[in-house]
Amino acid sequence: MLMKYSFPKLPVAAIVIAIAAGACIRTNDYPAKVYGYKPIYSTNSHSKEISYSASRPVTHAGKIYLKDHFIYQVDQGTGIHIMDASDPSHVVSKGFLVVDGCEDLAISGHHLYVNSITDLVTIDISDITHPVEVKRLDSTFYNNHLSEVPPSSGYFECPDASKGTVTAWYQDTINNPKCFY
């Protein structure tokens, strides 16, 4: 014998309201601490200038490239650290190549190829202490930073224009993030 079950009859409007209410995210319900993206800012008004400067601490470690006895390490959004590894047990920091928006690099022969925000820049590194910009191809890369959101979805620190222009993003612990996408 089949039993019949009856379900309470709810108005369609009540069902729609219940589903919509469950889908809403209240704007004041942010996590206290979460792993997400933080912006890297540039305050350099000459962001297309490539320059060589004294060594500095690594702040946003990125890709590492070994060429001959030199190590090149990207510091996301700001440039490239150059280290002499002639003696692997005693690596010596030689300097820093300032390249705003830098996220990746490649080297072929004596040419270093790097992105500078949306541009592809070729730099002659025959004399590492005197790098020379050989060519710049403007707007070669799509730049997600211009829309001021990180490269993938999740929580992130809202960009603050008073700190400069967002040139890159890095992942870290964020306290009370107010932005999400």
Secondary structure, 3 states (H helix, E strand, C coil): CCCCCCCCCCCHHHHHHHHHHHHCCCCCCCCCEEEEEEEEEECCCCCCCCEEECCCCCCCEEEEEEECCEEEEEECCCEEEEEECCCCCCCEEEEEEECCCCCCEEEECCEEEEEECCEEEEEECCCCCCCEEEEEECCCCCCHHHHCCCCCCCEECCCCHHHCEEEEEEEEEEECCCEEC
